[in-house]
Amino acid sequence: MLERVPEPALNRAARTLLDLRLTSESTTKEERKDLVHIMIQEVGVDVEIKRVLWVKARPDYEPLFSILDGMRHDADRRFWIERLEA
């Protein structure tokens, strides 16, 4: 019997994003929404200024978020979106 070797989380996350890129033109808004729900666990929003402050990725997708530019990781596993000054 063959045993399945666990795939590293970063590889799974990258494959998901590449699949999304290839199919984004043919996916519905609902399908894209479902993907966001798969990848993101929580979102912090400043309602007053209507801006997303941070996201908490699901554990399998944390490695992917950790390599994104403009994201700062904290001890609570949140990825803060660094604000670009104009």
Biotite code that builds the C-alpha atoms (Angstrom):
import biotite.structure as struc

atoms = struc.array([
    struc.Atom([0.000, 0.000, 0.000], chain_id="A", res_id=1, res_name="MET", atom_name="CA", element="C"),
    struc.Atom([1.309, 3.448, -0.906], chain_id="A", res_id=2, res_name="LEU", atom_name="CA", element="C"),
    struc.Atom([1.429, 6.086, 1.796], chain_id="A", res_id=3, res_name="GLU", atom_name="CA", element="C"),
    struc.Atom([0.796, 9.708, 0.975], chain_id="A", res_id=4, res_name="ARG", atom_name="CA", element="C"),
    struc.Atom([3.700, 11.976, 1.870], chain_id="A", res_id=5, res_name="VAL", atom_name="CA", element="C"),
    struc.Atom([2.443, 15.206, 3.482], chain_id="A", res_id=6, res_name="PRO", atom_name="CA", element="C"),
    struc.Atom([2.860, 18.193, 1.203], chain_id="A", res_id=7, res_name="GLU", atom_name="CA", element="C"),
    struc.Atom([4.499, 21.244, 2.806], chain_id="A", res_id=8, res_name="PRO", atom_name="CA", element="C"),
    struc.Atom([2.016, 23.999, 3.625], chain_id="A", res_id=9, res_name="ALA", atom_name="CA", element="C"),
    struc.Atom([3.822, 26.561, 1.473], chain_id="A", res_id=10, res_name="LEU", atom_name="CA", element="C"),
    struc.Atom([3.572, 24.316, -1.584], chain_id="A", res_id=11, res_name="ASN", atom_name="CA", element="C"),
    struc.Atom([-0.179, 23.845, -1.028], chain_id="A", res_id=12, res_name="ARG", atom_name="CA", element="C"),
    struc.Atom([-0.682, 27.577, -0.572], chain_id="A", res_id=13, res_name="ALA", atom_name="CA", element="C"),
    struc.Atom([1.348, 28.435, -3.658], chain_id="A", res_id=14, res_name="ALA", atom_name="CA", element="C"),
    struc.Atom([-0.489, 25.867, -5.750], chain_id="A", res_id=15, res_name="ARG", atom_name="CA", element="C"),
    struc.Atom([-3.835, 27.308, -4.623], chain_id="A", res_id=16, res_name="THR", atom_name="CA", element="C"),
    struc.Atom([-2.795, 30.806, -5.650], chain_id="A", res_id=17, res_name="LEU", atom_name="CA", element="C"),
    struc.Atom([-1.429, 29.635, -8.992], chain_id="A", res_id=18, res_name="LEU", atom_name="CA", element="C"),
    struc.Atom([-4.653, 27.733, -9.639], chain_id="A", res_id=19, res_name="ASP", atom_name="CA", element="C"),
    struc.Atom([-6.602, 30.863, -8.763], chain_id="A", res_id=20, res_name="LEU", atom_name="CA", element="C"),
    struc.Atom([-4.533, 32.961, -11.153], chain_id="A", res_id=21, res_name="ARG", atom_name="CA", element="C"),
    struc.Atom([-5.114, 30.518, -13.984], chain_id="A", res_id=22, res_name="LEU", atom_name="CA", element="C"),
    struc.Atom([-8.851, 30.297, -13.378], chain_id="A", res_id=23, res_name="THR", atom_name="CA", element="C"),
    struc.Atom([-9.643, 33.807, -12.124], chain_id="A", res_id=24, res_name="SER", atom_name="CA", element="C"),
    struc.Atom([-11.145, 34.874, -15.433], chain_id="A", res_id=25, res_name="GLU", atom_name="CA", element="C"),
    struc.Atom([-13.586, 31.974, -15.434], chain_id="A", res_id=26, res_name="SER", atom_name="CA", element="C"),
    struc.Atom([-14.522, 31.943, -11.731], chain_id="A", res_id=27, res_name="THR", atom_name="CA", element="C"),
    struc.Atom([-17.585, 33.539, -10.274], chain_id="A", res_id=28, res_name="THR", atom_name="CA", element="C"),
    struc.Atom([-17.610, 36.097, -7.498], chain_id="A", res_id=29, res_name="LYS", atom_name="CA", element="C"),
    struc.Atom([-18.989, 33.385, -5.196], chain_id="A", res_id=30, res_name="GLU", atom_name="CA", element="C"),
    struc.Atom([-16.100, 31.025, -6.018], chain_id="A", res_id=31, res_name="GLU", atom_name="CA", element="C"),
    struc.Atom([-13.536, 33.760, -5.282], chain_id="A", res_id=32, res_name="ARG", atom_name="CA", element="C"),
    struc.Atom([-15.340, 34.484, -2.014], chain_id="A", res_id=33, res_name="LYS", atom_name="CA", element="C"),
    struc.Atom([-15.124, 30.783, -1.099], chain_id="A", res_id=34, res_name="ASP", atom_name="CA", element="C"),
    struc.Atom([-11.359, 30.819, -1.721], chain_id="A", res_id=35, res_name="LEU", atom_name="CA", element="C"),
    struc.Atom([-10.923, 33.810, 0.583], chain_id="A", res_id=36, res_name="VAL", atom_name="CA", element="C"),
    struc.Atom([-12.822, 31.895, 3.274], chain_id="A", res_id=37, res_name="HIS", atom_name="CA", element="C"),
    struc.Atom([-10.473, 28.955, 2.775], chain_id="A", res_id=38, res_name="ILE", atom_name="CA", element="C"),
    struc.Atom([-7.339, 31.104, 3.181], chain_id="A", res_id=39, res_name="MET", atom_name="CA", element="C"),
    struc.Atom([-8.336, 33.701, 5.786], chain_id="A", res_id=40, res_name="ILE", atom_name="CA", element="C"),
    struc.Atom([-9.536, 33.018, 9.306], chain_id="A", res_id=41, res_name="GLN", atom_name="CA", element="C"),
    struc.Atom([-10.108, 36.568, 10.614], chain_id="A", res_id=42, res_name="GLU", atom_name="CA", element="C"),
    struc.Atom([-9.951, 40.149, 9.363], chain_id="A", res_id=43, res_name="VAL", atom_name="CA", element="C"),
    struc.Atom([-9.394, 43.305, 11.403], chain_id="A", res_id=44, res_name="GLY", atom_name="CA", element="C"),
    struc.Atom([-11.088, 46.388, 9.985], chain_id="A", res_id=45, res_name="VAL", atom_name="CA", element="C"),
    struc.Atom([-11.146, 50.059, 10.971], chain_id="A", res_id=46, res_name="ASP", atom_name="CA", element="C"),
    struc.Atom([-14.785, 50.842, 10.175], chain_id="A", res_id=47, res_name="VAL", atom_name="CA", element="C"),
    struc.Atom([-14.322, 54.579, 10.640], chain_id="A", res_id=48, res_name="GLU", atom_name="CA", element="C"),
    struc.Atom([-11.754, 54.907, 7.857], chain_id="A", res_id=49, res_name="ILE", atom_name="CA", element="C"),
    struc.Atom([-13.045, 51.884, 5.904], chain_id="A", res_id=50, res_name="LYS", atom_name="CA", element="C"),
    struc.Atom([-9.727, 50.056, 5.779], chain_id="A", res_id=51, res_name="ARG", atom_name="CA", element="C"),
    struc.Atom([-8.555, 46.504, 6.414], chain_id="A", res_id=52, res_name="VAL", atom_name="CA", element="C"),
    struc.Atom([-5.817, 46.621, 9.070], chain_id="A", res_id=53, res_name="LEU", atom_name="CA", element="C"),
    struc.Atom([-4.819, 42.980, 9.402], chain_id="A", res_id=54, res_name="TRP", atom_name="CA", element="C"),
    struc.Atom([-5.694, 39.431, 8.426], chain_id="A", res_id=55, res_name="VAL", atom_name="CA", element="C"),
    struc.Atom([-5.192, 36.159, 10.231], chain_id="A", res_id=56, res_name="LYS", atom_name="CA", element="C"),
    struc.Atom([-4.492, 33.433, 7.700], chain_id="A", res_id=57, res_name="ALA", atom_name="CA", element="C"),
    struc.Atom([-5.508, 29.846, 8.275], chain_id="A", res_id=58, res_name="ARG", atom_name="CA", element="C"),
    struc.Atom([-2.443, 27.854, 9.442], chain_id="A", res_id=59, res_name="PRO", atom_name="CA", element="C"),
    struc.Atom([-1.742, 26.190, 6.062], chain_id="A", res_id=60, res_name="ASP", atom_name="CA", element="C"),
    struc.Atom([-1.552, 29.619, 4.400], chain_id="A", res_id=61, res_name="TYR", atom_name="CA", element="C"),
    struc.Atom([0.578, 31.456, 6.989], chain_id="A", res_id=62, res_name="GLU", atom_name="CA", element="C"),
    struc.Atom([3.851, 30.683, 5.157], chain_id="A", res_id=63, res_name="PRO", atom_name="CA", element="C"),
    struc.Atom([2.475, 32.331, 2.046], chain_id="A", res_id=64, res_name="LEU", atom_name="CA", element="C"),
    struc.Atom([1.370, 35.481, 3.880], chain_id="A", res_id=65, res_name="PHE", atom_name="CA", element="C"),
    struc.Atom([4.746, 35.656, 5.647], chain_id="A", res_id=66, res_name="SER", atom_name="CA", element="C"),
    struc.Atom([6.565, 36.216, 2.345], chain_id="A", res_id=67, res_name="ILE", atom_name="CA", element="C"),
    struc.Atom([4.243, 38.920, 1.011], chain_id="A", res_id=68, res_name="LEU", atom_name="CA", element="C"),
    struc.Atom([5.628, 42.441, 0.808], chain_id="A", res_id=69, res_name="ASP", atom_name="CA", element="C"),
    struc.Atom([3.844, 44.991, 2.969], chain_id="A", res_id=70, res_name="GLY", atom_name="CA", element="C"),
    struc.Atom([2.760, 42.522, 5.664], chain_id="A", res_id=71, res_name="MET", atom_name="CA", element="C"),
    struc.Atom([4.063, 42.533, 9.240], chain_id="A", res_id=72, res_name="ARG", atom_name="CA", element="C"),
    struc.Atom([3.522, 39.402, 11.367], chain_id="A", res_id=73, res_name="HIS", atom_name="CA", element="C"),
    struc.Atom([2.819, 39.701, 15.113], chain_id="A", res_id=74, res_name="ASP", atom_name="CA", element="C"),
    struc.Atom([2.791, 37.289, 18.077], chain_id="A", res_id=75, res_name="ALA", atom_name="CA", element="C"),
    struc.Atom([-0.967, 36.704, 17.694], chain_id="A", res_id=76, res_name="ASP", atom_name="CA", element="C"),
    struc.Atom([-0.460, 35.313, 14.148], chain_id="A", res_id=77, res_name="ARG", atom_name="CA", element="C"),
    struc.Atom([-1.967, 38.411, 12.533], chain_id="A", res_id=78, res_name="ARG", atom_name="CA", element="C"),
    struc.Atom([-0.509, 39.885, 9.370], chain_id="A", res_id=79, res_name="PHE", atom_name="CA", element="C"),
    struc.Atom([-0.726, 43.669, 9.575], chain_id="A", res_id=80, res_name="TRP", atom_name="CA", element="C"),
    struc.Atom([-1.006, 45.489, 6.286], chain_id="A", res_id=81, res_name="ILE", atom_name="CA", element="C"),
    struc.Atom([1.635, 48.203, 6.240], chain_id="A", res_id=82, res_name="GLU", atom_name="CA", element="C"),
    struc.Atom([0.162, 51.460, 5.067], chain_id="A", res_id=83, res_name="ARG", atom_name="CA", element="C"),
    struc.Atom([1.936, 53.132, 2.188], chain_id="A", res_id=84, res_name="LEU", atom_name="CA", element="C"),
    struc.Atom([2.384, 56.856, 2.676], chain_id="A", res_id=85, res_name="GLU", atom_name="CA", element="C"),
    struc.Atom([1.584, 58.997, -0.335], chain_id="A", res_id=86, res_name="ALA", atom_name="CA", element="C"),
])
